[in-house]
Amino acid sequence: MPPASADTGDGPAAPVLRQQVLVLYLASSALDSHVVGWSRYDGTGRTSPTTGDSDEPPYESGVAALQDGWRLFQAAQLIPPYPGHEYDVSFLKHEFFFERVVDVRAQIGS
């Protein structure tokens, strides 16, 4: 990817946008249920979150993330378990992807 340019000298600088992604695994399919797992990815390069870098979830629920400005762009499809496998443990089913778009012009200019 070519380096981003914040100012071409032709007027106001165009925004240089990068995406941050937050994945919340909730206790149920309801956005107001509590967070049981999470992952973060930062396209700005400002942070480098890794798995297990915090014991506390970034938000208590999906609604709390929405209230802080994250935009929900994908929710896991609800798939009923096969008969006889209702109590099997496998993956976290209630996965929600949020994004936040950040202008990194100040970061590039420094």
C-alpha distances in whole Angstrom, upper triangle without the diagonal:
4,7,9,12,15,18,18,22,23,24,23,20,18,17,14,14,13,15,17,19,23,24,28,31,34,38,38,37,38,35,38,38,37,34,35,31,28,24,21,18,16,12,13,14,17,19,19,21,23,26,29,28,30,34,34,32,30,32,35,35,32,34,34,30,30,33,30,27,25,25,26,24,26,29,30,33,36,38,41,42,44,48,49,45,45,45,43,40,37,33,33,34,33,29,28,24,24,21,20,18,18,17,16,17,19,17,15,18,20
4,6,9,13,15,15,19,20,22,21,18,16,16,13,14,14,16,19,21,25,27,31,34,37,41,41,40,40,38,40,41,40,37,38,34,30,27,24,20,18,14,14,15,18,20,21,24,25,28,31,30,33,36,36,34,32,34,37,37,34,36,35,32,32,34,31,29,27,27,28,27,28,32,33,36,39,41,45,46,48,51,52,49,49,49,46,44,40,37,36,37,36,32,31,27,26,23,22,19,18,17,15,15,18,16,13,16,18
4,7,10,12,13,17,18,20,19,15,14,14,11,12,12,16,18,21,24,27,31,34,37,40,41,40,40,37,39,40,39,36,37,34,30,26,23,19,17,13,12,13,15,18,19,22,24,28,31,29,31,35,34,33,30,33,36,36,34,35,34,30,31,32,29,27,26,26,28,27,29,32,34,37,40,42,46,47,49,52,53,50,50,49,47,44,41,37,37,38,36,33,31,27,25,22,21,18,16,15,12,12,14,12,9,12,14
4,7,9,11,14,16,17,15,12,11,10,7,9,10,14,16,20,23,26,29,33,35,39,40,38,38,35,37,39,38,35,36,33,29,26,22,19,16,12,11,12,15,18,19,22,25,28,31,29,31,34,34,32,29,31,35,34,32,33,32,28,28,30,27,25,24,24,26,25,27,31,33,36,39,41,45,46,49,52,53,50,49,49,47,44,41,37,36,37,35,32,29,26,24,20,18,15,14,11,9,9,12,11,8,10,13
4,6,7,11,12,13,12,9,9,9,7,11,13,16,19,22,26,29,32,36,38,42,43,41,41,37,40,41,40,37,39,36,32,29,25,22,19,16,14,15,17,20,22,25,28,31,34,32,33,37,36,34,31,33,37,36,34,35,34,30,30,31,28,26,25,26,28,27,30,34,36,39,42,44,48,49,52,55,56,53,52,52,50,47,44,41,40,40,38,35,32,28,26,23,20,17,15,12,10,8,11,11,8,9,12
4,7,9,11,11,9,6,6,7,6,10,12,16,19,22,25,29,32,35,38,41,42,40,40,36,38,40,39,37,39,36,32,29,25,22,19,16,14,16,16,20,22,25,28,32,34,32,33,36,35,33,30,32,36,35,33,33,32,29,29,29,26,24,24,25,27,27,30,33,36,39,42,45,48,50,52,56,57,54,53,53,51,48,45,41,40,40,38,35,32,28,26,22,19,16,13,10,8,5,8,9,7,7,11
4,6,8,8,7,5,7,9,9,13,16,20,22,26,29,32,35,39,41,45,45,44,43,40,41,43,43,40,42,39,36,33,29,26,23,20,17,19,20,24,26,29,32,35,38,35,37,40,39,37,34,35,39,38,36,36,35,32,31,32,29,27,27,28,31,30,33,37,39,42,45,48,51,53,56,59,61,57,56,56,55,52,49,45,44,44,42,38,35,32,29,25,22,19,17,13,12,8,11,12,10,9,13
4,5,8,9,7,9,11,12,16,18,22,25,28,32,35,38,42,44,48,48,46,46,42,44,46,46,43,45,42,38,35,32,29,25,22,20,22,23,27,29,32,35,38,41,38,40,43,42,40,37,38,42,41,39,39,38,35,34,35,32,30,30,30,33,32,35,39,41,44,47,50,53,55,58,61,63,59,58,58,57,54,51,47,46,46,44,40,38,34,31,28,25,22,20,16,15,12,14,16,13,12,16
4,6,8,8,10,13,15,18,21,25,28,31,34,38,41,44,46,50,51,49,48,45,46,48,48,46,48,45,41,38,35,32,28,25,23,25,25,29,32,35,38,41,43,41,42,46,44,42,39,40,44,44,41,41,40,37,36,37,34,31,32,32,35,35,38,42,44,47,50,53,56,58,61,64,66,62,61,61,60,57,54,50,49,49,47,43,40,37,34,30,28,24,22,18,17,14,15,18,15,13,17
4,7,8,10,13,15,19,22,25,28,32,35,38,41,45,47,50,50,48,48,44,46,48,48,46,48,46,42,39,36,33,29,26,24,27,27,31,33,36,39,42,45,43,44,47,45,43,40,41,45,44,41,41,40,37,36,37,34,31,32,32,35,34,37,41,44,46,50,52,56,58,61,64,66,62,61,62,60,57,55,51,49,49,47,43,40,37,34,30,28,24,22,19,19,15,18,20,17,16,20
4,6,9,12,15,18,21,25,27,31,34,37,40,43,45,49,49,47,46,42,44,47,46,44,47,44,41,38,35,32,29,26,24,26,27,30,33,35,39,42,44,42,43,46,44,42,38,39,43,42,39,39,38,35,34,34,32,29,30,30,33,33,36,40,43,45,49,51,55,57,60,63,65,62,60,61,59,57,54,50,48,48,46,42,39,36,33,29,26,23,21,17,18,14,16,19,17,16,19
4,6,9,12,15,19,22,24,28,31,34,37,40,42,46,46,44,43,39,41,43,43,41,44,41,38,35,32,29,26,23,21,24,24,27,30,32,36,39,41,39,39,42,40,38,35,36,39,38,36,35,34,32,30,30,28,25,27,27,30,30,34,37,40,43,46,49,52,54,57,60,62,59,57,58,57,54,51,47,45,45,43,39,36,33,30,26,23,19,17,14,15,11,13,16,15,14,17
4,6,9,12,15,19,21,25,28,31,34,38,39,43,43,42,41,37,39,41,41,39,41,38,35,32,29,26,23,20,18,20,21,24,27,29,33,36,38,36,36,40,38,36,32,33,37,36,34,34,33,30,29,29,27,24,25,25,28,28,31,35,38,40,44,46,50,52,55,58,59,56,55,55,54,51,48,44,43,42,40,37,34,30,27,23,20,17,15,11,11,8,11,13,12,11,15
4,6,9,13,16,19,22,25,29,31,35,37,41,41,39,38,35,36,39,38,36,39,36,32,30,26,24,21,18,16,19,20,23,26,28,31,34,36,34,35,38,36,34,31,32,35,34,31,31,31,28,26,27,25,22,22,22,25,25,28,32,34,37,40,43,47,49,51,55,56,53,52,52,51,48,45,42,40,39,37,34,31,27,24,21,18,14,13,10,11,8,12,14,12,13,16
4,6,10,13,15,19,22,25,28,31,33,37,37,35,35,31,33,35,35,33,35,32,29,26,23,20,17,15,13,16,17,20,22,24,28,30,33,31,31,34,33,30,27,28,31,30,28,28,27,24,23,24,21,18,19,19,22,22,25,28,31,34,37,40,43,45,48,52,53,50,49,49,47,45,42,38,36,36,34,30,27,24,21,17,14,11,9,6,8,6,10,12,11,12,15
4,7,10,13,17,20,23,26,30,32,36,36,34,34,31,33,34,34,31,33,30,27,24,20,18,14,12,10,13,14,17,19,22,25,27,30,28,29,32,31,29,25,27,30,30,27,28,27,23,23,24,21,19,18,19,21,21,24,27,30,33,36,39,42,44,47,50,51,48,47,47,45,42,40,36,34,34,32,29,26,22,20,16,13,10,8,5,6,6,9,10,9,11,14
4,7,10,13,16,20,23,26,28,32,32,31,30,27,29,31,30,28,30,27,23,21,17,15,12,9,8,12,13,16,18,19,22,25,27,26,27,30,28,26,22,24,27,26,24,24,24,20,20,21,19,16,15,15,18,17,20,24,26,29,32,35,38,40,43,46,48,44,43,43,42,39,36,32,31,31,29,25,22,18,16,12,10,6,5,5,6,8,11,11,11,14,16
4,7,10,13,17,20,23,26,29,30,28,28,25,27,29,28,25,27,24,20,17,14,11,8,5,5,9,11,13,14,16,19,21,24,22,23,27,25,23,20,21,25,24,22,23,22,18,19,20,18,15,14,14,16,16,18,21,24,27,30,33,36,37,40,44,45,41,40,40,39,36,33,29,28,28,26,22,20,16,14,10,8,6,5,6,7,10,12,11,12,15,16
4,6,10,13,16,20,22,26,26,25,25,22,24,25,24,22,23,21,17,14,11,9,7,5,7,10,11,12,13,14,17,19,21,20,21,24,23,20,17,19,22,21,18,20,19,15,16,18,15,13,11,11,13,12,15,18,20,23,26,29,32,34,37,40,41,38,37,37,35,32,29,26,24,24,22,19,16,12,10,7,6,5,6,9,10,13,15,14,15,18,19
4,7,10,13,17,19,23,24,23,23,19,21,22,21,18,20,17,13,11,8,6,5,5,7,9,10,10,11,11,14,16,18,17,18,20,19,16,13,15,19,18,16,17,16,13,14,16,13,12,9,10,12,12,14,17,19,22,25,28,31,32,35,38,39,36,34,34,33,30,27,23,21,22,20,16,14,10,8,6,5,6,7,11,11,15,16,15,16,20,20
4,7,10,13,16,20,20,19,20,17,19,20,19,16,17,14,11,8,6,5,6,8,10,12,13,12,12,11,13,14,16,16,17,19,17,14,12,14,17,16,13,16,15,11,13,16,14,12,9,9,10,10,11,13,15,19,21,24,27,28,31,35,35,32,31,30,29,26,23,20,18,18,16,13,10,7,6,5,7,9,11,14,15,19,20,18,20,23,24
4,6,10,12,16,17,17,17,14,16,16,15,12,13,11,7,6,5,6,9,11,13,15,15,13,13,11,12,12,14,14,14,16,14,11,9,10,13,12,10,13,12,9,11,14,12,12,8,9,9,10,11,12,14,18,20,22,25,26,29,32,33,30,28,28,27,24,21,18,15,16,14,10,8,6,5,6,8,11,13,17,18,22,22,21,23,26,26
4,7,10,13,14,14,15,12,15,14,13,10,11,8,5,5,6,9,12,14,17,17,18,16,15,12,13,12,14,15,14,15,14,11,10,11,13,11,10,13,13,10,12,15,14,14,11,11,10,10,9,10,11,15,17,19,22,23,26,29,29,26,24,24,23,20,18,14,11,12,10,7,6,5,6,9,12,15,17,21,22,25,26,24,26,30,30
4,6,10,11,11,12,10,12,11,9,6,8,6,5,7,9,12,15,17,20,20,20,18,17,14,14,13,14,15,14,14,12,9,9,9,10,8,7,11,11,9,12,14,14,15,11,12,10,12,11,10,11,14,15,18,20,21,25,27,28,24,22,22,21,18,17,13,10,11,8,6,5,7,8,11,14,17,19,23,24,28,29,27,29,32,32
4,7,9,9,11,10,12,10,9,6,6,5,6,9,12,15,18,21,23,24,24,21,20,16,16,14,14,16,15,14,13,10,12,11,11,9,9,13,13,12,14,17,17,18,15,15,13,14,12,10,10,13,13,15,17,18,21,24,24,21,19,18,17,15,13,10,6,7,5,5,6,9,11,15,17,21,23,27,28,32,32,31,33,36,36
4,5,7,8,7,8,6,6,4,5,7,9,12,15,18,21,23,26,27,26,24,23,19,19,17,17,19,17,16,14,11,12,11,9,7,8,11,12,12,14,16,17,18,16,16,13,15,13,11,10,13,13,15,16,17,21,23,23,20,18,17,17,15,15,12,8,8,5,7,8,11,13,16,19,23,25,29,30,34,34,33,35,38,38
4,7,8,9,9,6,6,6,6,9,12,15,18,21,24,27,29,30,30,27,26,22,22,19,19,21,19,17,15,13,15,13,11,9,10,13,14,15,17,19,20,21,19,19,17,19,16,13,12,14,13,15,15,16,20,21,21,18,15,15,15,14,14,12,9,9,7,9,11,15,16,20,23,26,29,32,34,37,38,36,39,42,41
4,5,8,9,6,8,9,10,12,14,17,20,23,26,28,31,32,32,29,28,25,24,22,22,24,22,20,19,16,17,15,13,10,11,13,15,16,17,19,21,22,19,19,16,17,15,11,11,12,10,12,13,14,18,19,20,18,15,15,16,15,15,13,10,8,6,9,11,15,16,20,23,27,29,33,35,38,39,38,40,43,43
4,6,9,8,10,11,12,14,15,18,20,22,25,27,30,31,31,29,28,25,25,23,23,25,24,23,21,17,18,16,14,11,10,12,15,15,15,18,20,20,18,17,13,15,12,9,8,9,8,11,12,14,18,20,21,19,16,17,18,17,16,14,11,8,5,8,9,13,15,19,21,25,28,31,33,37,38,37,39,42,42
4,5,5,9,11,13,15,16,19,20,23,25,28,30,31,31,29,29,26,26,24,24,26,24,23,20,17,17,15,13,9,8,9,12,13,13,15,18,18,16,16,13,15,13,10,11,12,11,14,15,18,21,23,24,22,19,20,21,20,20,17,14,12,9,11,10,14,15,18,21,24,27,31,33,36,37,36,39,41,42
4,6,8,9,12,14,14,16,18,20,22,25,26,28,28,26,26,23,24,22,23,24,22,21,18,15,15,12,10,7,5,6,9,10,9,12,14,15,13,12,10,13,12,10,11,13,13,17,18,21,24,26,27,25,22,22,23,22,21,18,15,13,9,10,9,11,12,15,17,21,23,27,29,33,33,33,35,38,38
4,7,9,12,14,15,18,19,22,24,27,28,30,29,27,27,24,25,23,23,24,21,20,17,14,14,11,8,5,6,5,8,10,10,11,14,15,14,15,13,16,16,13,15,17,16,20,21,23,26,28,29,26,23,23,24,23,23,20,16,15,12,13,12,14,14,18,19,23,25,29,31,34,34,34,37,39,39
4,7,9,12,14,17,19,22,25,27,29,30,29,27,27,24,24,22,21,22,20,18,16,13,14,11,8,6,7,8,10,12,13,14,16,18,16,17,15,18,16,14,14,16,15,18,19,20,24,25,26,23,20,20,21,19,20,17,14,13,10,12,12,15,15,19,21,25,27,31,32,36,36,35,38,40,40
4,6,9,11,15,17,20,23,26,27,28,27,25,24,21,21,19,18,19,16,14,12,10,11,9,6,5,8,9,10,11,14,15,16,18,16,18,16,19,17,15,16,18,17,20,21,22,25,27,27,24,21,20,21,19,19,17,13,14,11,12,12,15,15,19,20,24,26,30,31,35,35,34,36,39,38
4,6,7,11,13,17,20,23,24,25,24,21,21,17,17,15,14,16,13,12,10,7,9,7,6,5,7,10,10,11,13,15,15,17,15,16,15,17,16,14,14,17,17,20,21,21,25,27,27,24,21,20,20,17,17,15,11,12,10,10,10,13,13,17,18,22,24,28,29,32,32,31,34,36,36
4,7,11,14,18,21,24,26,26,25,22,21,17,16,14,13,15,13,11,10,8,11,10,9,9,11,14,14,14,17,19,19,20,18,19,17,19,17,15,15,18,17,19,20,20,23,25,25,21,19,17,17,14,14,12,9,11,10,10,12,14,16,19,21,24,26,30,31,34,34,33,35,38,37
4,7,11,14,17,20,23,23,22,19,18,14,13,10,10,12,11,10,10,7,10,10,11,11,11,15,15,14,17,19,18,20,17,18,16,18,16,15,14,17,18,19,21,21,24,26,26,22,21,19,18,15,14,11,8,11,10,9,11,12,14,17,19,22,24,27,28,32,32,30,32,35,35
4,7,10,14,17,19,19,19,16,14,11,10,8,9,11,10,10,10,7,8,9,11,11,11,14,14,12,15,17,16,17,14,16,14,16,14,14,14,18,19,21,23,23,26,29,29,25,24,22,21,18,16,13,10,13,11,9,9,10,11,13,15,19,20,24,24,28,28,26,29,32,31
4,7,10,13,16,16,16,13,11,8,8,7,9,10,10,12,12,9,9,12,14,14,13,16,16,13,16,18,17,17,14,15,14,15,14,15,15,19,20,22,24,25,28,31,31,27,26,25,23,20,18,14,12,14,13,10,10,10,10,12,14,17,18,21,22,25,26,23,25,29,28
4,7,10,12,12,12,10,9,6,8,8,11,10,11,14,13,10,9,12,15,15,14,17,16,12,15,17,15,15,12,14,14,15,15,16,17,21,23,25,27,28,31,34,34,31,29,28,27,24,21,18,16,18,16,13,12,10,10,10,11,14,14,18,18,22,22,20,22,25,24
4,7,9,9,10,8,7,7,8,10,13,12,14,17,16,14,13,15,18,18,17,19,18,15,17,19,17,16,13,14,15,15,15,17,18,22,24,26,29,30,33,36,36,33,32,31,29,26,23,20,18,20,19,15,14,11,10,9,10,12,13,16,15,19,20,17,19,22,22
4,5,6,7,6,7,7,10,13,16,14,16,19,18,16,14,16,20,20,18,21,19,16,17,19,16,15,13,15,16,16,17,20,21,25,27,30,33,33,36,40,40,36,35,35,33,30,27,24,22,23,22,18,16,13,12,10,9,10,10,12,12,15,16,14,15,19,18
4,5,8,9,9,11,13,16,19,18,19,23,22,20,17,20,23,23,21,23,22,18,19,21,18,17,14,15,17,16,18,21,22,26,29,31,34,35,38,41,42,38,38,37,35,32,29,26,24,25,24,20,18,15,13,10,10,9,9,11,10,13,15,12,13,17,17
4,5,8,9,12,15,18,20,18,20,23,23,21,18,20,24,24,22,24,22,19,20,21,18,17,15,17,19,19,21,24,26,29,32,34,37,38,41,45,45,42,41,40,38,35,32,29,27,28,27,23,21,17,15,12,11,9,7,9,7,10,11,9,10,13,14
4,6,7,10,13,16,19,17,19,22,22,21,18,21,25,25,24,26,24,21,22,24,20,19,18,20,21,21,23,25,27,31,33,35,38,39,42,45,45,42,41,40,38,35,32,29,28,29,28,24,22,19,18,15,14,13,11,12,9,13,13,9,11,14,14
4,7,10,13,17,18,16,17,21,20,19,17,20,23,24,23,25,23,19,21,22,19,18,17,20,22,22,24,26,28,32,34,36,39,40,43,46,46,43,42,41,39,36,33,30,28,30,28,25,23,20,18,15,14,13,11,12,9,12,12,8,11,14,12
4,6,10,13,15,12,14,17,17,16,14,17,21,22,21,23,21,18,21,22,18,18,17,19,21,22,23,25,26,30,32,34,37,37,40,43,43,40,39,37,36,32,30,27,25,27,26,22,21,18,17,15,14,14,13,15,13,16,15,12,15,17,16
4,6,10,12,10,12,16,17,16,15,18,21,22,22,24,22,19,22,23,20,20,18,20,21,22,23,24,25,29,31,33,35,35,38,41,41,37,37,35,33,30,27,24,23,25,24,21,20,18,17,16,16,16,15,17,16,19,19,15,17,20,19
4,7,9,7,9,13,13,12,12,15,18,19,19,22,20,17,20,22,19,19,17,19,20,20,21,22,23,26,28,30,32,32,35,38,38,34,33,32,30,27,24,21,20,22,21,18,18,16,15,15,15,17,16,19,18,21,21,18,20,23,22
4,6,6,9,12,13,13,13,17,19,20,20,23,22,19,22,24,21,22,19,21,21,22,21,22,22,26,28,29,31,31,33,36,36,32,31,30,28,24,22,19,18,21,21,18,18,17,17,17,18,20,20,23,21,25,25,22,23,27,25
4,6,8,10,12,12,13,16,18,19,19,22,21,19,22,24,22,23,20,22,21,22,21,21,20,24,25,26,28,28,30,33,32,29,28,26,24,20,18,16,15,18,18,16,17,16,17,18,19,22,22,25,24,28,28,25,27,30,29
4,5,7,10,10,12,15,17,18,19,23,21,19,23,24,22,24,21,23,23,24,23,23,22,26,27,28,29,29,31,34,33,29,28,26,24,20,19,17,16,19,19,17,18,18,19,20,21,24,24,27,26,30,30,27,29,32,30
4,7,9,10,11,15,17,19,20,23,20,19,22,23,21,22,20,23,23,24,24,24,24,28,29,30,32,32,35,37,36,33,32,29,28,24,23,20,19,22,21,19,20,19,19,20,20,23,22,25,24,28,27,24,26,29,27
4,5,7,9,12,14,16,18,20,18,17,20,21,19,21,19,22,22,24,24,23,24,27,28,30,31,31,34,36,36,32,31,28,27,24,23,20,19,21,20,19,19,19,19,20,20,23,23,26,25,29,28,25,28,31,29
4,7,9,12,12,15,17,20,18,17,21,22,20,22,21,24,23,25,25,24,24,27,28,29,30,30,33,35,34,30,29,26,25,22,22,20,18,21,20,19,19,20,20,22,22,25,25,29,28,32,31,29,32,34,32
4,6,8,9,12,14,17,14,14,18,18,17,19,18,21,21,23,23,22,23,26,26,28,29,29,33,35,34,31,29,27,26,23,22,20,18,20,18,18,18,18,18,20,20,23,24,27,27,31,29,28,31,33,32
4,5,7,9,11,13,11,11,14,15,14,16,15,17,17,19,19,18,19,23,23,25,27,27,31,33,32,29,27,25,25,22,21,18,15,17,15,14,14,15,14,16,17,21,21,25,25,29,28,26,29,32,31
4,7,9,10,12,9,8,12,13,11,13,12,15,15,18,18,18,20,23,24,27,28,29,33,35,35,32,30,28,28,24,23,20,17,19,17,15,14,14,12,14,14,17,18,21,22,25,25,23,26,29,28
4,6,7,9,6,6,10,10,9,12,11,14,14,17,17,17,18,22,22,25,27,28,32,34,34,31,28,27,27,24,24,21,17,18,15,14,13,13,12,14,14,18,19,23,24,27,27,26,29,31,30
4,7,8,6,8,11,11,12,14,14,16,15,19,18,17,19,22,22,24,25,27,30,32,32,29,26,25,26,23,23,20,17,18,15,14,13,15,14,17,18,21,23,26,27,31,30,29,33,35,34
4,5,5,7,9,10,11,13,12,13,12,16,15,14,15,18,18,21,23,24,28,30,30,27,25,24,24,22,22,19,15,15,12,12,11,13,12,15,16,20,22,26,27,31,31,30,33,35,35
4,5,5,6,9,10,11,9,10,9,12,12,11,13,16,16,20,22,23,27,29,30,27,25,25,25,23,22,19,15,14,11,10,8,10,9,12,14,17,20,23,25,29,29,29,31,34,34
4,5,5,6,9,10,9,10,10,13,14,13,16,18,19,22,24,26,30,32,33,30,27,27,28,26,25,22,18,18,14,14,11,12,11,13,15,18,20,24,26,29,29,29,32,34,34
4,5,5,6,9,9,11,12,15,16,16,18,21,22,25,27,29,32,34,35,32,29,29,30,27,26,23,20,20,16,15,13,14,12,14,14,17,19,22,24,27,27,27,30,32,32
4,5,5,7,6,8,9,12,14,14,17,20,21,24,26,28,32,34,35,32,30,29,29,27,25,22,19,19,15,14,11,11,8,10,10,14,16,19,21,24,25,24,27,29,29
4,5,5,5,6,7,11,13,13,17,19,21,24,27,29,32,35,36,33,31,31,31,29,27,24,21,20,16,15,11,11,8,10,10,13,16,19,21,24,25,25,28,30,30
4,5,7,9,11,15,17,17,20,23,24,28,30,32,36,38,39,36,33,33,34,31,30,27,23,23,19,18,15,15,12,13,12,15,17,20,22,25,25,25,28,30,30
4,6,9,12,15,17,18,21,24,26,29,31,33,37,39,40,37,35,34,34,32,30,27,24,24,20,18,15,14,11,11,10,13,14,17,19,22,22,22,25,26,27
4,6,10,13,15,17,20,23,25,29,31,33,37,39,41,38,35,35,35,33,31,27,24,24,20,18,15,13,10,9,7,10,11,14,17,20,20,20,23,25,25
4,7,9,12,14,17,20,22,25,28,30,34,36,38,34,32,32,32,29,28,24,21,21,17,15,11,9,6,6,5,9,11,14,17,20,21,21,23,25,26
4,6,9,11,15,18,20,24,26,29,32,35,36,33,32,32,32,29,27,24,21,20,17,14,10,8,5,5,6,9,12,15,18,21,23,22,24,27,28
4,6,8,11,14,16,20,23,25,28,31,33,30,28,29,28,26,24,21,18,16,13,11,7,6,4,6,9,12,15,19,21,24,26,25,27,30,31
4,7,10,13,16,19,22,25,28,31,32,29,28,29,28,26,24,20,18,16,14,11,8,6,6,7,10,12,16,19,21,24,26,26,27,30,31
4,7,9,12,15,19,21,24,27,29,26,24,25,25,23,21,17,15,13,11,8,6,5,7,10,13,15,19,22,24,28,29,28,30,33,34
4,6,9,12,15,18,21,24,26,23,21,22,22,20,18,15,12,10,7,6,4,6,9,12,16,18,22,25,27,31,32,31,33,36,37
4,6,9,12,14,17,20,22,19,18,19,18,17,15,12,10,7,6,5,6,9,12,15,19,21,25,28,30,33,35,34,35,38,39
4,6,10,12,15,18,20,18,17,19,18,17,16,13,12,8,8,9,10,12,15,18,22,24,28,31,33,36,38,37,38,42,42
4,7,10,13,15,18,15,14,16,16,16,15,13,12,8,8,10,12,15,18,21,25,27,31,34,36,39,41,40,41,45,45
4,6,9,12,14,12,11,14,14,14,13,12,12,8,10,12,15,17,21,24,28,30,34,37,39,42,44,42,44,47,48
4,7,9,11,10,8,12,12,14,13,13,13,10,12,15,17,20,24,27,31,34,37,40,42,45,47,45,47,50,51
4,6,8,6,5,9,9,11,11,12,13,10,13,16,19,22,26,29,33,35,38,42,43,47,48,47,48,52,52
4,6,5,7,10,10,13,13,14,16,14,17,19,22,25,29,32,36,38,42,45,46,50,51,50,51,54,55
4,6,7,10,11,14,15,17,18,17,19,22,25,28,32,35,39,42,45,48,50,53,55,53,54,58,58
4,6,8,9,12,14,17,18,17,20,23,27,30,33,36,40,43,46,49,51,54,55,53,55,59,59
4,6,5,9,10,13,15,14,17,20,23,26,30,33,37,40,42,46,47,51,52,50,51,55,55
4,6,9,11,13,14,12,15,18,22,25,28,32,35,38,41,45,46,50,51,49,51,54,54
4,6,9,12,13,13,15,18,22,25,28,32,35,38,41,45,46,49,50,48,50,53,53
4,6,10,11,12,15,18,21,24,27,31,34,37,40,43,44,48,49,47,48,52,51
4,7,9,10,13,15,19,22,25,28,31,34,37,40,41,45,45,43,45,48,48
4,7,9,12,13,17,19,23,26,29,32,34,38,38,42,43,41,42,46,45
4,6,9,10,13,16,19,22,25,28,31,34,35,38,39,37,39,42,42
4,6,7,11,13,16,20,23,26,28,32,33,37,37,35,37,41,40
4,6,9,13,16,19,23,26,29,32,33,37,38,36,38,42,42
4,7,10,13,17,20,23,26,30,31,35,36,34,36,40,40
4,7,10,13,17,20,23,26,28,31,33,31,33,36,36
4,7,10,14,17,20,23,25,29,30,28,30,33,34
4,7,10,13,16,20,22,25,27,25,27,30,31
4,7,10,13,17,19,22,24,23,24,27,28
4,7,10,13,15,19,20,19,21,24,25
4,6,10,12,16,17,16,18,21,22
4,7,9,12,14,14,16,18,19
4,6,9,11,11,12,15,16
4,6,8,9,10,12,14
4,6,5,6,9,10
4,5,5,6,9
4,5,5,6
4,6,5
4,6
4
